[in-house]
Amino acid sequence: MNVNFRDQFIVRTEDNDVLGVDNEELAEEQALFMQHHQDSDRTFNDRGKGCLYEVNSDGTISLARAPGLCLGFGSPRLILVPNSSPQALFFKSKPEGEFRLSLTGLLEGYSLVNKYQYPRFVGEVRYTDITIGKEDDAVSAHFDERFLRREGDGLALDVAYWQYVEGNEVNWVGEGTEEGTRRHGGGRDWIPDAHSAYGIPYMITCGGGDKNLVLGCDSDP
């Protein structure tokens, strides 16, 4: 992608979209995206806190309104990928009873971990983002019918907006009631790979939508 600087905006050359911070929330690991108002003049008149940048003497690029935050890579995110993708995740514990979400293959020694200690809330819905970290910090889970539930608080593995599409994020989610958390027919339907019965490293497959989609990460191992 080719970009240029224009009065503190980072502008994509091909369409004049500008780089902005999601919801203008100036926080570590906040998502970035390209944006453009229907009125082009408004795009460059809107000098919000999440779309102005400065180049530092060391070559990094920081937010003008938050000099301590610069552009970079965040923690790997859990997403849906095709089962043939090099970003597909392989787990080494059989999905029986309570099991640890430890990884194997190219990510031997790593595991699925909670991105932060305590769940966050949107209304009555609790959620925790998932990332990849040290195996010592591996999350434990169990299958409850086709729900994969986190040990300790019962949050369920959930596809964002219940859209089974490649690249969509997957996180731990719980609703205000147990009945709500265990709603069928949405984005909380999972199947352990049948190979796990033979002790072979297994993948976790979508139980709804495209059965060729499995858990993966947004970074190439």
DASUL-V58164 format. One record per backbone hydrogen bond with DSSP energy under -1.0 kcal/mol. NH is the residue of the N-H (numbers start at 1). CO is the residue of the C=O. If there is no record, write none. Layout:
NH CO
NH CO
This chain:
4 11
6 9
9 6
11 4
12 17
13 2
16 12
18 35
19 10
20 33
21 50
22 31
24 21
25 22
27 25
30 27
33 20
35 18
43 39
44 40
46 42
47 45
51 48
53 8
54 62
56 60
59 56
62 54
63 69
64 52
69 66
71 61
79 216
80 168
81 214
83 212
85 82
88 85
89 215
91 202
92 102
96 94
99 141
101 139
102 100
103 110
104 90
107 104
108 105
110 107
111 133
112 101
113 131
115 129
120 127
122 125
125 122
126 174
127 120
128 172
131 113
133 111
135 109
137 134
138 135
139 112
141 99
142 149
144 147
147 144
149 142
150 155
151 140
154 150
156 173
157 148
158 171
159 187
160 169
162 159
163 160
165 163
167 80
168 165
170 78
171 158
172 128
173 156
174 126
181 177
182 178
183 180
190 146
191 205
193 203
196 193
197 194
198 195
199 196
200 195
202 91
205 191
206 213
207 189
213 210
214 81
215 204
216 79
217 87
218 77
